[in-house]
Amino acid sequence: MRETSGRRRATVRRAVLAAVATTALVAAAAAGVVIPANAAAPPVPAGWTQVFLDDFDGAAGSGIDTAHWQYTTGTSYPGGPANFGTGEIETMTADPSNVSLDGAGHLRITPRRDAAGRWTSGRVETRRGDFQPPAGGTLRTEARIQMPNVTGPAAKGYWPAFWMLGTPYRGNWWNWPGVGEIDIMENVQGLNTVWSTVHCGTSPGGPCNETSGIGGQRTCPGASCQAGFHTYAVEWDRSTAVEQMRFYVDGLNYHTVRADQVDAATWANATNHGYFVILNVAMGGGFPDAFGGGPDAGTEPGHAMVVDYVSVLRSAGGTTPPTTPPTTPPTTPPTTPPSGSRDAYAAIQAESYDGQSGVATESSADSGGGQNLAALGNGDWALFRGVDFGSTPATQFHGRVASGAAGGVSGLVEVRLGSRTSAPVGSFSVANTGGWQSWRTVPANITAVTGTHDVYLTFTSGQPADFVNVNWFGFGH
């Protein structure tokens, strides 16, 4: 939910607290038992200290605990960018109709529309701005949330978020993205997708690819993001050899950002200070614009983001992170294959990437269903770690692609090893295949490859327009 940070491209791109649950809750989920909507915050694991907790107990209709939180109202910070820098159109209020407890242990942030078509909603921030891991330790920020339960055209323009901003932003309002932003959970348009992103560096462009940032995404396990509660978390870890931020949904680590992905000065500027936590539901703005825009006359007001609890834990180092196994029953196959230790000679699902820039996903009409990478254009890339080519050289590459690009628009799908800026070992060209869901498998020769490598798919075009979708890819001898 970045300041001045819409997703790049107006083209519709067809288009985070892991559950630190008690053993009883995990077992209940695995057995198919319904977990209460107001499940208590989990107990603090050994080796960790709770530095913040709000489980939103209070009378129905009452406001937030102002010892913990403060309201952000209006359409901007005083003297800061208009519309909070994102282009969102609502006015944030402290009115209980927009922000209040429900009497059942939840905070509800509810967008409303008046008779004149004007939108209001809510945005609350922790008063504390000192959340950061100690040297050699880890900070874990998590919340259990049900996104606004609205989908399809009625959800157009909805933008719920659970995120953190670098505290030097307070009182300056113009130093984004250098002071850092950690988006733990974002969602738009009622899609069954959670996005997580780290923003840093300079904008536009810069080492962190602003205004998009360094992001990842996946579908919610089990019930959709809108139909049920899920636990979203980030673990900001200084106990590892390379400092990193790991993002989770229901125990699944689906995105990791490491300090060595950017230069040392950029990382230090973004992390050598505390952060504060934000919960809000925006309406409209750059991110929804990238997925169809809105809101419009068909958008339904009154669907709340429901927050069960917010917790911040800190370890002094040397402890095992409290991530529990995913609560999805073990008989349910994973949405995407796990990262690392990938077989180069099996189909690698494109949506199972470990890192990306400019990438979105959508449901695929290709045989087998699932998802595909959507509307890829010049400069976009996706990273797949630990692809094992074995000792017999791979000499072929094939990708399952589709394109609805306009006449005269084409580009390259390239394979690079180890770095997205290394020379390609192979590539193929693709133009319109008859439609964005008209799939074909395109082969190409590559320089002989053995061993295990991080594989980057990069997308290069002489035009700014999107030119290709990718469903899967693989290699051959």
VOPAGU-2260 file (C-alpha; in pm, 1 decimal, decimal comma):
REM VOPAGU-2260
SITE   aa  ch    i         X         Y         Z
SITE  MET   A    0       0,0       0,0       0,0
SITE  ARG   A    1     280,6     221,3     -95,3
SITE  GLU   A    2     300,4     598,2     -98,5
SITE  THR   A    3     325,0     721,7    -459,6
SITE  SER   A    4     320,3     361,0    -568,1
SITE  GLY   A    5      73,1     245,1    -831,2
SITE  ARG   A    6     157,7     -69,0   -1022,8
SITE  ARG   A    7     325,8       8,6   -1351,3
SITE  ARG   A    8     123,8     -15,6   -1675,0
SITE  ALA   A    9    -233,2      92,1   -1718,9
SITE  THR   A   10    -275,5    -230,0   -1916,1
SITE  VAL   A   11    -483,8    -466,2   -1705,9
SITE  ARG   A   12    -242,4    -725,2   -1571,1
SITE  ARG   A   13    -488,4   -1007,5   -1579,6
SITE  ALA   A   14    -505,6    -971,8   -1320,7
SITE  VAL   A   15     146,5   -1160,3     478,4
SITE  LEU   A   16     154,9   -1346,9     904,1
SITE  ALA   A   17     213,3   -1721,1     882,8
SITE  ALA   A   18      -5,3   -1908,1    1130,4
SITE  VAL   A   19     182,1   -1923,9    1459,7
SITE  ALA   A   20    -111,9   -2136,7    1571,2
SITE  THR   A   21    -131,0   -2365,6    1868,0
SITE  THR   A   22     -92,8   -2736,9    1811,2
SITE  ALA   A   23    -463,3   -2777,7    1878,5
SITE  LEU   A   24    -561,4   -2529,4    1607,1
SITE  VAL   A   25    -333,3   -2690,2    1349,4
SITE  ALA   A   26    -464,4   -3035,1    1431,9
SITE  ALA   A   27    -822,4   -2911,3    1415,6
SITE  ALA   A   28    -768,6   -2758,2    1072,1
SITE  ALA   A   29    -604,1   -3074,2     942,6
SITE  ALA   A   30    -902,8   -3273,2    1067,8
SITE  GLY   A   31   -1143,4   -3045,1     889,3
SITE  VAL   A   32   -1273,8   -2882,2    1208,4
SITE  VAL   A   33   -1385,9   -2522,2    1157,7
SITE  ILE   A   34   -1154,8   -2283,5    1344,5
SITE  PRO   A   35   -1349,7   -2006,4    1520,0
SITE  ALA   A   36   -1358,4   -1674,0    1340,7
SITE  ASN   A   37   -1238,1   -1508,4    1661,1
SITE  ALA   A   38    -950,8   -1746,8    1737,5
SITE  ALA   A   39    -726,0   -1603,1    2010,6
SITE  ALA   A   40    -377,7   -1485,6    1925,2
SITE  PRO   A   41    -139,8   -1780,5    1956,4
SITE  PRO   A   42      77,9   -1820,0    2266,7
SITE  VAL   A   43     428,6   -1678,7    2249,5
SITE  PRO   A   44     676,2   -1949,9    2142,8
SITE  ALA   A   45     984,5   -2020,8    2352,4
SITE  GLY   A   46    1269,8   -1785,2    2272,2
SITE  TRP   A   47    1038,7   -1506,2    2156,5
SITE  THR   A   48     904,5   -1194,5    2329,6
SITE  GLN   A   49     571,3   -1033,4    2252,7
SITE  VAL   A   50     631,3    -662,6    2196,8
SITE  PHE   A   51     281,7    -574,6    2069,2
SITE  LEU   A   52     -61,1    -739,8    2070,6
SITE  ASP   A   53    -413,7    -621,1    2006,9
SITE  ASP   A   54    -690,9    -878,9    1977,3
SITE  PHE   A   55    -961,3    -611,6    1942,9
SITE  ASP   A   56   -1178,7    -710,0    2235,7
SITE  GLY   A   57   -1434,8    -443,4    2316,4
SITE  ALA   A   58   -1795,3    -340,9    2285,1
SITE  ALA   A   59   -1961,8    -344,3    1944,9
SITE  GLY   A   60   -1937,7      -4,4    1780,5
SITE  SER   A   61   -1652,8     117,1    1997,7
SITE  GLY   A   62   -1339,5     264,6    1847,4
SITE  ILE   A   63    -982,4     146,8    1841,3
SITE  ASP   A   64    -765,6     147,9    2154,2
SITE  THR   A   65    -595,7     484,9    2113,0
SITE  ALA   A   66    -319,4     377,4    2349,8
SITE  HIS   A   67    -212,7     139,3    2073,4
SITE  TRP   A   68    -340,3     302,1    1755,2
SITE  GLN   A   69    -406,0     637,5    1594,8
SITE  TYR   A   70    -651,2     725,1    1319,8
SITE  THR   A   71    -523,3     869,5     993,6
SITE  THR   A   72    -798,5    1083,8     846,1
SITE  GLY   A   73    -858,6    1287,8     533,7
SITE  THR   A   74    -706,7    1228,1     192,9
SITE  SER   A   75    -338,1    1278,6     276,9
SITE  TYR   A   76     -90,4    1336,8     554,6
SITE  PRO   A   77     -58,9    1708,0     639,1
SITE  GLY   A   78     169,4    1850,2     372,5
SITE  GLY   A   79     217,6    1509,8     211,3
SITE  PRO   A   80     124,4    1378,0    -133,3
SITE  ALA   A   81    -240,3    1412,2    -230,3
SITE  ASN   A   82    -454,6    1098,2    -210,7
SITE  PHE   A   83    -180,6     942,7       5,3
SITE  GLY   A   84      36,2     938,4    -304,8
SITE  THR   A   85    -144,8     640,8    -455,0
SITE  GLY   A   86    -438,4     799,1    -637,5
SITE  GLU   A   87    -693,5     639,5    -404,1
SITE  ILE   A   88   -1020,6     831,1    -395,4
SITE  GLU   A   89   -1173,9     772,8     -50,3
SITE  THR   A   90   -1166,1    1004,3     251,0
SITE  MET   A   91   -1037,4     828,4     562,9
SITE  THR   A   92   -1241,2     891,6     878,7
SITE  ALA   A   93   -1255,6     798,3    1247,1
SITE  ASP   A   94   -1630,8     740,9    1223,5
SITE  PRO   A   95   -1741,9     408,4    1377,2
SITE  SER   A   96   -1927,1     333,9    1053,3
SITE  ASN   A   97   -1583,1     307,5     890,6
SITE  VAL   A   98   -1364,6     187,6    1179,8
SITE  SER   A   99   -1495,3       4,3    1486,3
SITE  LEU   A  100   -1488,8    -313,1    1692,3
SITE  ASP   A  101   -1768,3    -562,5    1632,2
SITE  GLY   A  102   -1803,6    -691,8    1988,3
SITE  ALA   A  103   -1682,9   -1038,8    1884,0
SITE  GLY   A  104   -1309,3    -975,3    1901,8
SITE  HIS   A  105   -1258,4    -811,6    1562,1
SITE  LEU   A  106   -1168,9    -476,7    1412,5
SITE  ARG   A  107   -1378,2    -393,4    1106,1
SITE  ILE   A  108   -1262,0    -138,1     847,6
SITE  THR   A  109   -1555,5     -73,2     616,4
SITE  PRO   A  110   -1568,7     139,3     299,9
SITE  ARG   A  111   -1892,3     337,2     260,9
SITE  ARG   A  112   -2042,0     537,9     -25,3
SITE  ASP   A  113   -2284,0     824,8      31,2
SITE  ALA   A  114   -2575,0     934,2    -186,6
SITE  ALA   A  115   -2347,2    1167,4    -382,5
SITE  GLY   A  116   -2112,0     879,7    -468,9
SITE  ARG   A  117   -1834,5     987,4    -232,3
SITE  TRP   A  118   -1636,6     709,6     -63,9
SITE  THR   A  119   -1518,0     698,6     297,6
SITE  SER   A  120   -1309,4     430,1     467,6
SITE  GLY   A  121   -1059,9     379,6     749,6
SITE  ARG   A  122    -685,9     377,6     808,6
SITE  VAL   A  123    -523,5     313,8    1147,5
SITE  GLU   A  124    -154,7     309,7    1245,1
SITE  THR   A  125      31,2     194,9    1553,4
SITE  ARG   A  126     147,1     480,3    1770,7
SITE  ARG   A  127     471,6     293,5    1819,3
SITE  GLY   A  128     725,6     328,0    1541,6
SITE  ASP   A  129    1011,2     126,7    1690,7
SITE  PHE   A  130     939,9    -212,5    1538,2
SITE  GLN   A  131    1262,2    -363,9    1403,8
SITE  PRO   A  132    1464,1    -677,9    1481,5
SITE  PRO   A  133    1754,8    -658,2    1724,4
SITE  ALA   A  134    2106,1    -721,1    1597,0
SITE  GLY   A  135    2130,9   -1093,4    1531,5
SITE  GLY   A  136    1759,0   -1143,6    1593,5
SITE  THR   A  137    1422,1   -1154,1    1419,0
SITE  LEU   A  138    1103,0    -947,9    1420,1
SITE  ARG   A  139     777,1   -1117,2    1326,7
SITE  THR   A  140     472,0    -904,7    1244,0
SITE  GLU   A  141     149,0   -1093,7    1186,0
SITE  ALA   A  142    -226,0   -1055,2    1167,8
SITE  ARG   A  143    -523,0   -1283,3    1115,4
SITE  ILE   A  144    -748,8   -1120,2     859,0
SITE  GLN   A  145   -1047,7   -1185,0     639,4
SITE  MET   A  146   -1034,3    -963,7     333,8
SITE  PRO   A  147   -1356,3    -786,0     231,8
SITE  ASN   A  148   -1589,0   -1067,8     131,6
SITE  VAL   A  149   -1678,9    -935,7    -210,9
SITE  THR   A  150   -1567,4   -1053,1    -553,3
SITE  GLY   A  151   -1624,5    -985,2    -920,4
SITE  PRO   A  152   -1757,8    -650,7   -1047,7
SITE  ALA   A  153   -1892,3    -568,3    -699,7
SITE  ALA   A  154   -1533,2    -565,8    -568,6
SITE  LYS   A  155   -1399,8    -321,5    -826,6
SITE  GLY   A  156   -1171,5     -67,7    -659,4
SITE  TYR   A  157   -1131,5    -244,5    -322,2
SITE  TRP   A  158    -770,9    -231,8    -192,7
SITE  PRO   A  159    -728,4    -378,2     160,3
SITE  ALA   A  160    -380,8    -384,9     311,3
SITE  PHE   A  161    -175,3    -479,0     619,9
SITE  TRP   A  162     165,7    -315,2     596,1
SITE  MET   A  163     452,8    -125,4     758,1
SITE  LEU   A  164     628,5     203,1     682,2
SITE  GLY   A  165     971,0     326,1     789,6
SITE  THR   A  166     918,0     564,9    1080,7
SITE  PRO   A  167    1134,4     842,7     928,6
SITE  TYR   A  168     836,9     891,7     696,2
SITE  ARG   A  169     640,8    1046,2     985,1
SITE  GLY   A  170     671,0    1421,5     962,0
SITE  ASN   A  171     863,2    1417,5     634,3
SITE  TRP   A  172     605,3    1261,2     397,3
SITE  TRP   A  173     830,3    1298,0      91,8
SITE  ASN   A  174    1113,9    1051,5     159,6
SITE  TRP   A  175     936,9     743,1      19,0
SITE  PRO   A  176    1054,6     490,0     -94,1
SITE  GLY   A  177    1404,9     541,3      47,2
SITE  VAL   A  178    1290,1     492,8     408,7
SITE  GLY   A  179    1136,7     156,9     320,2
SITE  GLU   A  180     794,5      -4,7     312,6
SITE  ILE   A  181     699,7    -364,7     390,3
SITE  ASP   A  182     365,0    -474,8     243,7
SITE  ILE   A  183     267,3    -790,3     432,3
SITE  MET   A  184     -73,7    -831,3     270,3
SITE  GLU   A  185    -231,7    -643,8     -17,5
SITE  ASN   A  186    -525,9    -738,2    -233,8
SITE  VAL   A  187    -727,4    -571,8    -509,0
SITE  GLN   A  188   -1057,1    -626,2    -688,2
SITE  GLY   A  189   -1161,2    -920,6    -470,5
SITE  LEU   A  190    -907,6   -1150,2    -637,7
SITE  ASN   A  191    -805,8   -1466,3    -453,7
SITE  THR   A  192    -446,3   -1344,4    -431,6
SITE  VAL   A  193    -221,8   -1206,0    -159,6
SITE  TRP   A  194      60,8    -976,3    -266,2
SITE  SER   A  195     367,8    -891,9     -55,7
SITE  THR   A  196     627,4    -631,8    -148,1
SITE  VAL   A  197     932,9    -448,2     -18,9
SITE  HIS   A  198     976,9     -89,3    -140,0
SITE  CYS   A  199    1309,9      90,7    -116,7
SITE  GLY   A  200    1561,5     299,5    -311,9
SITE  THR   A  201    1445,3     569,5    -550,6
SITE  SER   A  202    1138,3     617,0    -767,5
SITE  PRO   A  203    1073,5     561,7   -1047,4
SITE  GLY   A  204    1300,0     267,3   -1122,3
SITE  GLY   A  205    1606,4     248,4    -901,2
SITE  PRO   A  206    1750,0     -63,6    -737,6
SITE  CYS   A  207    1407,6    -175,6    -608,1
SITE  ASN   A  208    1216,5    -142,3    -936,7
SITE  GLU   A  209     982,1     130,4    -815,7
SITE  THR   A  210     703,3     193,5    -814,5
SITE  SER   A  211     636,8    -182,5    -832,0
SITE  GLY   A  212     894,2    -279,3    -567,3
SITE  ILE   A  213    1032,9    -626,9    -501,9
SITE  GLY   A  214     716,5    -831,7    -482,3
SITE  GLY   A  215     566,3   -1177,1    -472,6
SITE  GLN   A  216     217,4   -1323,5    -470,7
SITE  ARG   A  217      11,5   -1641,7    -439,5
SITE  THR   A  218    -342,9   -1763,7    -389,7
SITE  CYS   A  219    -473,0   -1814,6     -36,6
SITE  PRO   A  220    -456,0   -2178,9      77,7
SITE  GLY   A  221    -788,2   -2353,5     135,4
SITE  ALA   A  222   -1073,0   -2104,0     153,6
SITE  SER   A  223   -1029,1   -1799,4     -67,6
SITE  CYS   A  224    -879,3   -1481,0      76,9
SITE  GLN   A  225   -1229,5   -1331,5      83,3
SITE  ALA   A  226   -1426,0   -1633,2     210,9
SITE  GLY   A  227   -1222,9   -1703,6     525,4
SITE  PHE   A  228    -965,5   -1583,9     773,2
SITE  HIS   A  229    -597,5   -1631,6     690,4
SITE  THR   A  230    -283,1   -1547,3     881,9
SITE  TYR   A  231     -36,1   -1313,6     711,1
SITE  ALA   A  232     317,2   -1252,3     837,9
SITE  VAL   A  233     660,4   -1117,2     766,5
SITE  GLU   A  234     973,0   -1235,5     946,4
SITE  TRP   A  235    1246,5    -972,6     925,9
SITE  ASP   A  236    1552,9   -1178,7    1008,5
SITE  ARG   A  237    1896,2   -1046,7    1106,3
SITE  SER   A  238    2014,4   -1385,5    1237,4
SITE  THR   A  239    2096,0   -1519,9     891,3
SITE  ALA   A  240    2420,8   -1468,2     701,1
SITE  VAL   A  241    2232,9   -1231,8     469,0
SITE  GLU   A  242    1954,6   -1025,2     627,1
SITE  GLN   A  243    1617,7   -1114,3     478,2
SITE  MET   A  244    1242,0   -1062,9     496,4
SITE  ARG   A  245    1027,5   -1375,0     456,5
SITE  PHE   A  246     657,2   -1345,1     377,0
SITE  TYR   A  247     397,1   -1606,9     475,0
SITE  VAL   A  248      32,8   -1692,4     433,9
SITE  ASP   A  249     -98,8   -1970,0     660,2
SITE  GLY   A  250     249,0   -2109,1     718,9
SITE  LEU   A  251     359,5   -2100,9     354,4
SITE  ASN   A  252     671,0   -1895,2     280,3
SITE  TYR   A  253     591,2   -1769,3     -68,8
SITE  HIS   A  254     822,7   -1468,4    -103,9
SITE  THR   A  255    1164,0   -1371,1      35,4
SITE  VAL   A  256    1361,0   -1049,9     -10,1
SITE  ARG   A  257    1731,8   -1052,1      80,8
SITE  ALA   A  258    1965,2    -764,0     155,5
SITE  ASP   A  259    2201,0    -872,2    -123,4
SITE  GLN   A  260    1932,1    -812,1    -386,1
SITE  VAL   A  261    2011,4    -438,7    -363,4
SITE  ASP   A  262    2320,1    -233,4    -283,7
SITE  ALA   A  263    2424,8    -193,3      79,9
SITE  ALA   A  264    2334,2     176,8     102,2
SITE  THR   A  265    1980,7     118,0     -28,7
SITE  TRP   A  266    1920,6    -163,1     221,2
SITE  ALA   A  267    2063,9      38,7     511,3
SITE  ASN   A  268    1851,3     343,1     428,6
SITE  ALA   A  269    1541,4     124,0     426,5
SITE  THR   A  270    1612,4     -81,0     739,3
SITE  ASN   A  271    1834,8     102,3     989,7
SITE  HIS   A  272    1537,3     240,1    1182,6
SITE  GLY   A  273    1201,7     139,7    1327,0
SITE  TYR   A  274     873,6      84,8    1146,8
SITE  PHE   A  275     506,6     138,5    1229,6
SITE  VAL   A  276     213,6     -87,1    1133,9
SITE  ILE   A  277     -85,3      17,7     920,7
SITE  LEU   A  278    -425,3    -139,2     852,3
SITE  ASN   A  279    -648,7      18,4     590,0
SITE  VAL   A  280    -892,2     -32,0     304,5
SITE  ALA   A  281    -839,6     212,1      17,8
SITE  MET   A  282   -1077,1     255,7    -272,7
SITE  GLY   A  283    -925,2     300,4    -614,9
SITE  GLY   A  284    -569,4     405,1    -689,4
SITE  GLY   A  285    -272,2     280,5    -883,7
SITE  PHE   A  286    -286,0     -84,5    -782,3
SITE  PRO   A  287    -657,1    -135,6    -864,2
SITE  ASP   A  288    -601,1      64,1   -1183,4
SITE  ALA   A  289    -355,1    -204,5   -1297,6
SITE  PHE   A  290    -631,6    -465,7   -1262,0
SITE  GLY   A  291    -922,7    -289,5   -1426,4
SITE  GLY   A  292    -968,7      33,1   -1231,3
SITE  GLY   A  293   -1261,8     140,6   -1021,2
SITE  PRO   A  294   -1459,5     180,2    -812,8
SITE  ASP   A  295   -1761,2     241,3   -1033,8
SITE  ALA   A  296   -2141,0     234,0   -1006,0
SITE  GLY   A  297   -2133,6    -145,2    -976,7
SITE  THR   A  298   -1900,7    -149,6    -677,3
SITE  GLU   A  299   -2078,2    -256,0    -358,2
SITE  PRO   A  300   -1997,2     -52,4     -46,0
SITE  GLY   A  301   -2010,6    -192,5     304,2
SITE  HIS   A  302   -1779,8    -495,4     282,5
SITE  ALA   A  303   -1535,3    -482,7     573,9
SITE  MET   A  304   -1179,6    -603,6     614,5
SITE  VAL   A  305   -1209,4    -798,7     941,4
SITE  VAL   A  306    -899,2    -819,6    1163,1
SITE  ASP   A  307    -886,7   -1079,9    1441,6
SITE  TYR   A  308    -555,3    -973,9    1596,6
SITE  VAL   A  309    -225,4    -802,8    1527,3
SITE  SER   A  310      86,9    -933,3    1696,8
SITE  VAL   A  311     453,9    -838,5    1689,1
SITE  LEU   A  312     711,5   -1084,7    1824,8
SITE  ARG   A  313    1085,6   -1042,6    1863,5
SITE  SER   A  314    1364,3   -1295,0    1918,5
SITE  ALA   A  315    1714,9   -1215,5    2031,9
SITE  GLY   A  316    1865,8   -1465,6    1787,1
SITE  GLY   A  317    1941,1   -1834,3    1778,0
SITE  THR   A  318    1576,1   -1942,4    1797,0
SITE  THR   A  319    1373,2   -2139,5    1547,8
SITE  PRO   A  320    1116,5   -1921,3    1369,1
SITE  PRO   A  321     764,1   -2000,2    1494,4
SITE  THR   A  322     623,2   -2084,0    1152,5
SITE  THR   A  323     387,9   -2380,4    1178,5
SITE  PRO   A  324     291,4   -2624,0     905,3
SITE  PRO   A  325      22,5   -2493,3     669,6
SITE  THR   A  326    -330,6   -2543,5     794,3
SITE  THR   A  327    -449,9   -2680,3     459,1
SITE  PRO   A  328    -532,8   -3052,7     496,9
SITE  PRO   A  329    -240,3   -3263,4     373,6
SITE  THR   A  330    -457,8   -3433,2     111,1
SITE  THR   A  331    -491,1   -3102,3     -73,3
SITE  PRO   A  332    -216,0   -3063,9    -334,3
SITE  PRO   A  333     -16,9   -2741,2    -316,7
SITE  THR   A  334    -121,4   -2463,8    -551,8
SITE  THR   A  335     234,8   -2438,8    -684,1
SITE  PRO   A  336     536,6   -2666,4    -647,3
SITE  PRO   A  337     785,5   -2578,3    -372,8
SITE  SER   A  338    1081,9   -2361,7    -465,3
SITE  GLY   A  339    1436,3   -2496,6    -490,9
SITE  SER   A  340    1555,5   -2844,7    -596,4
SITE  ARG   A  341    1362,2   -2818,6    -921,0
SITE  ASP   A  342    1395,7   -3077,7   -1193,8
SITE  ALA   A  343    1500,9   -2901,7   -1514,6
SITE  TYR   A  344    1343,2   -3178,6   -1720,4
SITE  ALA   A  345     995,2   -3159,0   -1567,2
SITE  ALA   A  346     747,4   -2883,3   -1643,3
SITE  ILE   A  347     825,9   -2588,3   -1414,2
SITE  GLN   A  348     505,9   -2398,4   -1345,4
SITE  ALA   A  349     573,1   -2034,4   -1422,9
SITE  GLU   A  350     365,2   -1906,8   -1128,4
SITE  SER   A  351     593,6   -2094,6    -882,1
SITE  TYR   A  352     864,2   -1827,4    -911,7
SITE  ASP   A  353    1082,7   -1729,2    -612,6
SITE  GLY   A  354    1117,8   -1367,0    -715,7
SITE  GLN   A  355     986,5   -1137,9    -986,7
SITE  SER   A  356     947,5    -791,1   -1124,3
SITE  GLY   A  357     645,0    -670,2   -1319,4
SITE  VAL   A  358     477,4   -1011,2   -1301,7
SITE  ALA   A  359     108,3   -1083,5   -1244,3
SITE  THR   A  360     -83,6   -1412,1   -1252,8
SITE  GLU   A  361    -425,5   -1516,0   -1376,7
SITE  SER   A  362    -631,0   -1833,6   -1414,8
SITE  SER   A  363    -523,9   -2031,2   -1720,2
SITE  ALA   A  364    -752,0   -2188,3   -1981,2
SITE  ASP   A  365    -467,4   -2416,5   -2093,0
SITE  SER   A  366    -501,5   -2791,2   -2041,2
SITE  GLY   A  367    -443,4   -2868,2   -1673,9
SITE  GLY   A  368    -581,3   -2533,6   -1559,3
SITE  GLY   A  369    -393,0   -2361,2   -1278,7
SITE  GLN   A  370    -242,3   -2018,6   -1329,4
SITE  ASN   A  371     -11,1   -1852,9   -1577,5
SITE  LEU   A  372     209,0   -1545,9   -1576,8
SITE  ALA   A  373      13,0   -1269,7   -1747,4
SITE  ALA   A  374      80,9    -970,2   -1970,1
SITE  LEU   A  375     459,9    -979,1   -1959,8
SITE  GLY   A  376     649,4    -695,7   -2123,7
SITE  ASN   A  377     991,0    -546,8   -2171,4
SITE  GLY   A  378    1201,4    -554,8   -1853,4
SITE  ASP   A  379     983,7    -802,9   -1662,4
SITE  TRP   A  380    1150,0   -1110,9   -1511,8
SITE  ALA   A  381    1085,6   -1413,8   -1289,9
SITE  LEU   A  382    1336,3   -1612,0   -1080,6
SITE  PHE   A  383    1330,0   -1990,1   -1024,2
SITE  ARG   A  384    1585,4   -2110,1    -768,4
SITE  GLY   A  385    1773,8   -2437,7    -760,8
SITE  VAL   A  386    1701,7   -2579,8   -1106,5
SITE  ASP   A  387    1895,8   -2908,6   -1133,7
SITE  PHE   A  388    2021,1   -2986,4   -1484,8
SITE  GLY   A  389    2223,4   -3291,9   -1376,2
SITE  SER   A  390    2549,2   -3403,8   -1535,7
SITE  THR   A  391    2419,9   -3460,7   -1889,0
SITE  PRO   A  392    2406,3   -3123,7   -2064,5
SITE  ALA   A  393    2070,4   -2970,8   -2140,5
SITE  THR   A  394    2067,6   -2829,1   -2491,7
SITE  GLN   A  395    1701,1   -2741,6   -2542,3
SITE  PHE   A  396    1451,0   -2505,4   -2384,3
SITE  HIS   A  397    1075,6   -2503,8   -2439,6
SITE  GLY   A  398     808,6   -2273,0   -2309,1
SITE  ARG   A  399     430,8   -2288,6   -2307,4
SITE  VAL   A  400     326,8   -1941,4   -2419,7
SITE  ALA   A  401      30,7   -1743,1   -2548,3
SITE  SER   A  402      -3,0   -1391,4   -2682,6
SITE  GLY   A  403    -278,3   -1153,3   -2775,3
SITE  ALA   A  404     -34,9    -875,9   -2863,0
SITE  ALA   A  405    -129,5    -629,5   -3131,9
SITE  GLY   A  406      15,5    -654,3   -3480,1
SITE  GLY   A  407     380,2    -557,3   -3491,2
SITE  VAL   A  408     434,3    -627,4   -3119,6
SITE  SER   A  409     667,0    -914,4   -3031,1
SITE  GLY   A  410     952,1    -996,2   -2795,7
SITE  LEU   A  411    1192,4   -1251,9   -2657,4
SITE  VAL   A  412    1154,5   -1507,3   -2378,1
SITE  GLU   A  413    1511,6   -1552,8   -2253,2
SITE  VAL   A  414    1688,4   -1789,8   -2013,4
SITE  ARG   A  415    1966,2   -1649,5   -1795,0
SITE  LEU   A  416    2159,8   -1831,9   -1523,0
SITE  GLY   A  417    2262,9   -1687,8   -1186,3
SITE  SER   A  418    2171,5   -1326,6   -1261,5
SITE  ARG   A  419    1904,3   -1152,6   -1462,3
SITE  THR   A  420    2179,1    -941,5   -1620,7
SITE  SER   A  421    2396,7   -1234,5   -1733,1
SITE  ALA   A  422    2410,4   -1322,7   -2102,4
SITE  PRO   A  423    2115,5   -1539,8   -2213,7
SITE  VAL   A  424    2195,0   -1907,6   -2271,0
SITE  GLY   A  425    1897,4   -1926,6   -2505,8
SITE  SER   A  426    1582,2   -1748,3   -2616,7
SITE  PHE   A  427    1286,3   -1761,3   -2852,1
SITE  SER   A  428    1069,9   -1495,3   -3009,0
SITE  VAL   A  429     694,3   -1480,3   -2965,8
SITE  ALA   A  430     421,4   -1262,5   -3116,7
SITE  ASN   A  431      44,2   -1296,8   -3137,3
SITE  THR   A  432     -59,0   -1664,6   -3108,7
SITE  GLY   A  433    -428,6   -1594,5   -3163,8
SITE  GLY   A  434    -514,5   -1474,3   -2813,1
SITE  TRP   A  435    -390,7   -1440,5   -2457,3
SITE  GLN   A  436    -521,4   -1792,0   -2383,1
SITE  SER   A  437    -428,6   -1948,4   -2718,6
SITE  TRP   A  438    -141,2   -2170,1   -2603,7
SITE  ARG   A  439     148,4   -2324,9   -2793,5
SITE  THR   A  440     478,4   -2485,7   -2695,4
SITE  VAL   A  441     777,1   -2308,7   -2851,2
SITE  PRO   A  442    1120,1   -2479,4   -2858,7
SITE  ALA   A  443    1466,8   -2323,4   -2868,7
SITE  ASN   A  444    1826,4   -2438,6   -2855,3
SITE  ILE   A  445    2040,5   -2329,8   -2560,3
SITE  THR   A  446    2408,1   -2334,8   -2469,9
SITE  ALA   A  447    2483,3   -2666,9   -2294,8
SITE  VAL   A  448    2404,2   -2644,2   -1922,2
SITE  THR   A  449    2488,5   -2885,8   -1638,2
SITE  GLY   A  450    2472,1   -2859,2   -1259,1
SITE  THR   A  451    2226,3   -2661,5   -1045,8
SITE  HIS   A  452    2148,5   -2298,7   -1119,0
SITE  ASP   A  453    1909,4   -2020,0   -1034,9
SITE  VAL   A  454    1718,9   -1961,6   -1359,1
SITE  TYR   A  455    1584,3   -1624,0   -1464,0
SITE  LEU   A  456    1320,6   -1591,0   -1733,3
SITE  THR   A  457    1355,8   -1240,6   -1872,6
SITE  PHE   A  458    1130,9   -1069,0   -2123,4
SITE  THR   A  459    1270,9    -827,3   -2378,3
SITE  SER   A  460    1086,5    -628,9   -2642,4
SITE  GLY   A  461    1143,8    -327,7   -2860,3
SITE  GLN   A  462     793,4    -201,5   -2776,9
SITE  PRO   A  463     650,6     -95,3   -2440,7
SITE  ALA   A  464     337,1    -308,2   -2484,3
SITE  ASP   A  465     288,6    -644,5   -2311,8
SITE  PHE   A  466     358,0    -929,1   -2551,4
SITE  VAL   A  467     342,0   -1273,3   -2385,4
SITE  ASN   A  468     182,9   -1500,5   -2122,5
SITE  VAL   A  469     377,5   -1802,3   -1986,8
SITE  ASN   A  470     217,6   -2113,3   -1833,6
SITE  TRP   A  471     518,5   -2342,4   -1785,7
SITE  PHE   A  472     866,0   -2411,8   -1920,2
SITE  GLY   A  473    1129,3   -2685,9   -1912,6
SITE  PHE   A  474    1451,2   -2817,4   -2064,1
SITE  GLY   A  475    1565,9   -3115,0   -2267,8
SITE  HIS   A  476    1879,1   -3290,3   -2393,7
